[in-house]
Amino acid sequence: MSISTNDSTHAHRRDLSLGMSYGFMSKPGDYLTEQAQADFDHMQRIGVTHVALMVNMMQETFASTRVFRDYEYSVTDHELEHAIRCLHNRGMKVMLKPMIEILDSSWRGAINFPGPQQMIQGILTDYWSHWFGSYTLGIKHYAQMAETLGVQRFCVGCEMRGAQPQNEHWKRAIEAVRSVYHGSVTYNATQPRDPVAAFDIHATGPWQPWYQDLDEVGYSYYLPGATQGGATVEQMIEHLKPQVANMKAISKVLSKPVFFAECGCRSVTGGAVEPSNYRNEGDYDGTEQANYLQAIIDSFAPEDWWHGFFWWKWDERQDRPQYKGDPAGDKGFTICNKPVEQIYQQTCKTIA
């Protein structure tokens, strides 16, 4: 498996992110450990250019309107600052990425509320205003930290599918972030599945009108790279061609660069068929995972509108039984000591 250098000069004309996602579900103290330092050293050795550094913002249930830092699930400001400085000192750029997690174990994309109603005369509850008021306080706090520490990118949200249509609320939240932060402001949108021909910039689809207030738009990219397990790089590249055209059209409509704020698949048979499937209990297949990354790079790197990716993910902090038990290797999303690590390192040397 070799890195394609076809038209690789395109990659040098932009700040191409060959990034890693780090710290999903990290808890207080995790960023101060020797393991964290070893992880940062390892990322530096293989040429990681950017790191999406995560911090949990919690709420009780998917229907709660109060967002807060939690003593069990949220890393402290002190250790977040420490991690950012460590990454910068190693030459890596940072995208600070506060992420909503929910104590009832719902997905953050499930957060949704009815609009203001008045079934009982005189009682009018605006759930969205309450929620965004709390959420905006949180992201503004982290945006101020990002400004102080010279963080290169700030992500105002991640996969908030239920909240994404709230145009005016998001515009105000972004305005609040920009009042304290002067780097690149982005958002991690849910992955686009629909052909763009059916949509315009004012329609519900792979974008929202408030995306115009961002500097660049990130998408979670877990779209299939194959129709069956064991596909070759060449087969995956062919399968990805319509998706490249689709993402190019989205970038054109938005008049903004696009990157993959999350992108990855597991080292498991069928991993490239259902990249986001964390429940797949198939056998270990490190080659399929490596082929998927190779195909993504060969397909998208020549495109000027594409600003790179953040692989999901470097570290696994949850106990997923389905990732274990195969003597051939770990079946999760991580790359360390798998064939995909070599592909990643070669990519960084070739086009970073």
C-alpha positions as CSV (number, residue, x, y, z in Angstrom):
1,M,0.0,0.0,0.0
2,S,1.7,3.2,-1.2
3,I,0.8,6.8,-0.9
4,S,-0.4,8.3,-4.2
5,T,1.5,11.5,-5.0
6,N,-0.8,12.4,-7.9
7,D,-1.2,16.2,-7.9
8,S,0.0,16.3,-4.4
9,T,1.1,19.9,-4.8
10,H,-2.5,20.8,-4.1
11,A,-1.9,19.7,-0.5
12,H,0.9,22.2,-0.1
13,R,-1.2,25.2,-1.1
14,R,-3.4,25.0,2.0
15,D,-3.0,24.1,5.7
16,L,-3.9,20.5,5.2
17,S,-4.9,18.8,8.5
18,L,-3.5,15.3,8.9
19,G,-5.0,15.2,12.3
20,M,-6.0,13.0,15.2
21,S,-8.9,13.1,17.6
22,Y,-7.7,12.8,21.2
23,G,-9.4,12.6,24.5
24,F,-12.9,11.5,23.8
25,M,-14.5,10.8,27.2
26,S,-11.4,11.8,29.1
27,K,-11.9,12.3,32.8
28,P,-10.2,14.7,35.3
29,G,-6.5,13.9,35.5
30,D,-6.2,12.0,32.2
31,Y,-4.3,14.8,30.4
32,L,-1.7,15.0,33.2
33,T,-0.7,11.3,33.1
34,E,2.5,9.8,31.7
35,Q,0.4,8.0,29.2
36,A,-0.9,11.3,27.8
37,Q,2.8,12.5,27.4
38,A,3.7,9.2,25.7
39,D,0.7,9.6,23.3
40,F,1.8,13.2,22.4
41,D,5.4,11.9,21.8
42,H,4.1,9.1,19.6
43,M,1.9,11.4,17.6
44,Q,4.9,13.7,17.1
45,R,7.1,10.9,15.9
46,I,4.7,9.8,13.2
47,G,4.1,13.3,11.9
48,V,0.6,14.2,13.2
49,T,0.1,17.9,12.2
50,H,-3.1,18.7,14.0
51,V,-4.9,17.4,17.1
52,A,-8.6,17.7,17.9
53,L,-8.5,18.0,21.7
54,M,-11.7,17.2,23.4
55,V,-13.4,18.3,26.7
56,N,-16.7,17.1,27.9
57,M,-19.6,19.5,28.6
58,M,-22.3,17.5,30.3
59,Q,-26.1,17.6,30.7
60,E,-28.4,15.3,32.7
61,T,-30.7,14.0,29.9
62,F,-31.3,14.7,26.2
63,A,-34.2,16.9,27.3
64,S,-32.2,19.0,29.9
65,T,-31.6,22.7,29.3
66,R,-28.6,23.1,31.6
67,V,-25.1,22.4,30.4
68,F,-22.3,22.1,33.0
69,R,-18.8,20.9,33.8
70,D,-18.8,17.7,35.8
71,Y,-16.3,16.6,38.4
72,E,-16.4,13.0,37.1
73,Y,-16.4,13.6,33.3
74,S,-14.9,17.0,32.6
75,V,-11.1,17.6,32.5
76,T,-10.1,20.7,34.4
77,D,-9.0,23.9,32.8
78,H,-5.5,23.4,34.2
79,E,-4.9,20.1,32.6
80,L,-6.6,21.2,29.3
81,E,-4.1,24.1,29.2
82,H,-1.3,21.7,30.0
83,A,-2.3,19.4,27.1
84,I,-2.5,22.3,24.7
85,R,0.9,23.6,25.6
86,C,2.4,20.1,25.3
87,L,1.0,19.7,21.8
88,H,2.1,23.1,20.7
89,N,5.6,22.5,22.1
90,R,5.8,19.4,19.9
91,G,4.9,21.4,16.8
92,M,1.3,20.2,16.5
93,K,-1.6,22.6,15.9
94,V,-4.8,22.3,18.0
95,M,-8.5,22.3,17.4
96,L,-10.2,22.7,20.7
97,K,-13.4,20.7,20.6
98,P,-15.9,21.0,23.5
99,M,-18.3,18.1,23.1
100,I,-21.7,17.7,24.8
101,E,-22.1,14.3,26.5
102,I,-25.3,13.2,28.2
103,L,-25.4,11.4,31.5
104,D,-28.4,9.3,30.4
105,S,-26.1,7.9,27.6
106,S,-28.1,9.4,24.8
107,W,-26.3,10.7,21.7
108,R,-25.9,14.5,21.6
109,G,-27.7,14.6,18.3
110,A,-30.9,13.5,20.1
111,I,-31.1,16.9,21.9
112,N,-34.3,18.5,20.7
113,F,-37.1,20.6,22.0
114,P,-40.5,21.8,20.8
115,G,-40.8,25.4,19.9
116,P,-42.5,27.9,22.2
117,Q,-46.2,26.9,22.6
118,Q,-49.0,28.2,24.7
119,M,-51.5,25.4,25.2
120,I,-52.1,26.9,28.6
121,Q,-52.8,30.6,28.2
122,G,-50.1,32.7,29.9
123,I,-47.5,29.9,30.0
124,L,-44.8,30.1,27.3
125,T,-41.6,28.0,27.7
126,D,-38.8,28.6,25.2
127,Y,-36.7,25.5,25.7
128,W,-34.2,26.4,23.0
129,S,-33.4,29.8,24.4
130,H,-32.7,28.2,27.8
131,W,-30.5,25.5,26.3
132,F,-28.5,27.8,24.0
133,G,-28.1,30.3,26.8
134,S,-26.4,27.6,28.9
135,Y,-24.5,26.1,26.1
136,T,-23.1,29.4,24.8
137,L,-21.7,30.2,28.3
138,G,-19.8,27.0,28.1
139,I,-18.3,27.3,24.6
140,K,-17.5,31.0,25.2
141,H,-15.5,29.9,28.2
142,Y,-13.4,27.5,26.2
143,A,-13.2,29.9,23.3
144,Q,-11.6,32.4,25.7
145,M,-9.1,29.8,26.8
146,A,-8.4,29.0,23.1
147,E,-7.6,32.7,22.5
148,T,-5.3,32.9,25.5
149,L,-3.4,29.8,24.5
150,G,-3.1,30.5,20.7
151,V,-5.3,27.6,19.7
152,Q,-5.5,27.5,15.9
153,R,-9.1,26.2,15.5
154,F,-12.2,26.3,17.7
155,C,-15.1,23.9,17.1
156,V,-18.4,25.4,18.4
157,G,-20.2,22.1,18.4
158,C,-20.3,18.5,17.3
159,E,-23.0,16.4,15.6
160,M,-25.9,18.4,17.2
161,R,-28.4,17.0,14.6
162,G,-31.5,18.0,16.6
163,A,-30.1,21.5,17.3
164,Q,-28.6,22.2,13.8
165,P,-31.8,23.8,12.4
166,Q,-31.8,26.5,15.2
167,N,-30.3,29.1,12.9
168,E,-30.7,32.3,14.9
169,H,-29.5,30.6,18.1
170,W,-26.3,29.3,16.4
171,K,-25.6,32.7,14.9
172,R,-25.7,34.3,18.3
173,A,-23.5,31.5,19.8
174,I,-20.9,32.0,17.1
175,E,-21.0,35.8,17.6
176,A,-20.3,35.2,21.3
177,V,-17.4,33.0,20.4
178,R,-15.9,35.5,18.0
179,S,-16.2,38.2,20.6
180,V,-13.4,36.5,22.6
181,Y,-11.6,34.3,20.0
182,H,-9.9,35.3,16.7
183,G,-8.8,32.1,15.2
184,S,-10.6,29.8,12.8
185,V,-14.1,29.0,13.9
186,T,-15.7,25.8,12.7
187,Y,-18.4,23.2,13.5
188,N,-18.5,19.4,13.3
189,A,-21.6,18.7,11.3
190,T,-23.4,15.4,11.0
191,Q,-22.3,13.5,7.9
192,P,-24.0,14.4,4.6
193,R,-25.8,11.6,2.9
194,D,-28.1,13.4,0.5
195,P,-27.2,14.4,-3.1
196,V,-26.7,18.1,-3.2
197,A,-28.7,18.7,-6.3
198,A,-32.0,18.7,-4.3
199,F,-30.9,21.5,-2.0
200,D,-30.0,25.2,-2.0
201,I,-28.3,27.2,0.7
202,H,-31.5,28.0,2.5
203,A,-32.8,24.4,2.6
204,T,-32.4,21.7,5.2
205,G,-29.8,19.3,3.9
206,P,-26.1,18.8,4.3
207,W,-25.8,22.4,5.6
208,Q,-27.6,25.1,7.5
209,P,-27.7,28.8,6.7
210,W,-25.6,29.6,9.8
211,Y,-22.7,27.7,8.4
212,Q,-22.0,30.9,6.4
213,D,-20.8,32.4,9.7
214,L,-18.1,29.8,10.0
215,D,-14.6,30.0,8.5
216,E,-14.7,26.4,7.4
217,V,-17.1,23.5,7.8
218,G,-16.2,20.2,9.3
219,Y,-18.2,17.0,8.7
220,S,-18.2,13.7,10.5
221,Y,-17.3,11.4,7.6
222,Y,-18.2,7.8,8.2
223,L,-19.6,7.1,4.7
224,P,-18.9,3.6,3.3
225,G,-15.7,3.0,1.4
226,A,-16.9,-0.4,0.1
227,T,-19.9,-2.6,-0.3
228,Q,-18.3,-5.7,1.3
229,G,-15.4,-6.5,3.5
230,G,-11.9,-7.1,2.1
231,A,-12.1,-4.4,-0.6
232,T,-8.8,-3.2,-2.2
233,V,-7.6,0.4,-2.2
234,E,-8.5,0.6,-5.9
235,Q,-12.0,-0.7,-5.3
236,M,-12.5,1.8,-2.4
237,I,-11.3,4.7,-4.5
238,E,-13.9,3.8,-7.2
239,H,-16.6,3.6,-4.6
240,L,-15.7,7.0,-3.2
241,K,-15.9,8.9,-6.5
242,P,-19.5,9.9,-6.1
243,Q,-18.8,11.0,-2.5
244,V,-15.9,13.2,-3.6
245,A,-18.2,14.9,-6.2
246,N,-20.9,15.4,-3.5
247,M,-18.5,16.9,-1.0
248,K,-17.1,19.2,-3.7
249,A,-20.6,20.4,-4.5
250,I,-21.2,21.1,-0.8
251,S,-18.0,23.2,-0.6
252,K,-19.0,25.1,-3.8
253,V,-22.5,26.0,-2.5
254,L,-21.0,27.1,0.9
255,S,-18.1,28.9,-0.8
256,K,-16.0,27.6,2.1
257,P,-13.4,24.9,2.5
258,V,-14.5,21.6,4.0
259,F,-12.6,19.1,6.1
260,F,-13.5,15.9,7.9
261,A,-13.7,16.8,11.6
262,E,-14.1,13.1,12.3
263,C,-13.1,10.3,9.9
264,G,-12.3,6.7,10.6
265,C,-13.2,3.1,10.7
266,R,-12.4,0.1,12.8
267,S,-9.8,-2.6,12.2
268,V,-12.5,-5.2,11.8
269,T,-13.9,-7.2,8.9
270,G,-16.5,-4.9,7.3
271,G,-15.1,-1.8,9.0
272,A,-15.0,0.1,5.7
273,V,-18.6,-0.9,4.9
274,E,-20.0,0.6,8.0
275,P,-17.2,2.9,9.3
276,S,-19.2,4.3,12.3
277,N,-20.4,0.9,13.5
278,Y,-18.8,0.5,17.0
279,R,-20.9,-2.7,17.6
280,N,-19.5,-4.8,14.8
281,E,-18.2,-8.1,16.3
282,G,-16.4,-9.3,13.3
283,D,-12.8,-10.6,13.1
284,Y,-9.8,-8.3,13.2
285,D,-8.8,-6.9,9.9
286,G,-6.0,-4.3,10.0
287,T,-5.7,-4.2,6.2
288,E,-9.2,-3.1,5.7
289,Q,-8.8,-0.2,8.1
290,A,-5.5,0.8,6.4
291,N,-7.0,0.5,2.9
292,Y,-9.8,2.9,4.0
293,L,-7.4,5.6,5.1
294,Q,-5.3,5.1,1.9
295,A,-8.4,5.5,-0.3
296,I,-9.6,8.6,1.6
297,I,-6.2,10.2,1.1
298,D,-5.9,9.3,-2.6
299,S,-9.5,10.4,-3.3
300,F,-9.6,13.7,-1.4
301,A,-6.1,15.1,-1.0
302,P,-5.9,16.4,-4.6
303,E,-9.0,18.5,-4.1
304,D,-8.2,22.2,-3.2
305,W,-11.5,22.7,-1.3
306,W,-10.6,19.8,1.1
307,H,-8.6,20.8,4.1
308,G,-7.9,17.4,5.5
309,F,-9.2,15.2,8.3
310,F,-9.0,14.3,12.0
311,W,-8.9,10.5,12.3
312,W,-11.3,9.0,14.9
313,K,-9.4,8.3,17.0
314,W,-6.0,8.0,18.8
315,D,-7.1,6.7,22.2
316,E,-9.9,4.4,23.4
317,R,-11.1,5.4,26.9
318,Q,-14.1,3.2,27.2
319,D,-14.3,-0.6,27.8
320,R,-15.7,-1.9,24.5
321,P,-15.8,-5.8,24.8
322,Q,-16.3,-6.1,21.0
323,Y,-12.9,-4.6,20.4
324,K,-11.2,-7.3,22.4
325,G,-10.7,-11.0,22.3
326,D,-9.1,-11.5,18.9
327,P,-5.5,-12.5,19.3
328,A,-4.8,-10.9,15.9
329,G,-5.2,-7.5,17.3
330,D,-7.4,-4.7,18.8
331,K,-10.6,-4.2,16.7
332,G,-11.3,-0.5,17.6
333,F,-10.8,2.7,15.8
334,T,-7.3,3.4,17.1
335,I,-4.2,3.2,14.8
336,C,-1.2,2.4,17.1
337,N,0.7,-0.7,16.1
338,K,-1.6,-1.5,13.2
339,P,-1.0,-1.3,9.4
340,V,-3.0,2.0,9.3
341,E,-0.3,3.6,11.4
342,Q,2.2,3.1,8.6
343,I,-0.1,4.5,6.1
344,Y,-0.7,7.6,8.3
345,Q,3.0,8.1,8.8
346,Q,3.8,7.8,5.1
347,T,1.0,10.3,4.3
348,C,2.4,12.8,6.7
349,K,5.9,12.5,5.1
350,T,4.5,12.7,1.6
351,I,1.9,15.5,1.7
352,A,2.1,17.3,5.0
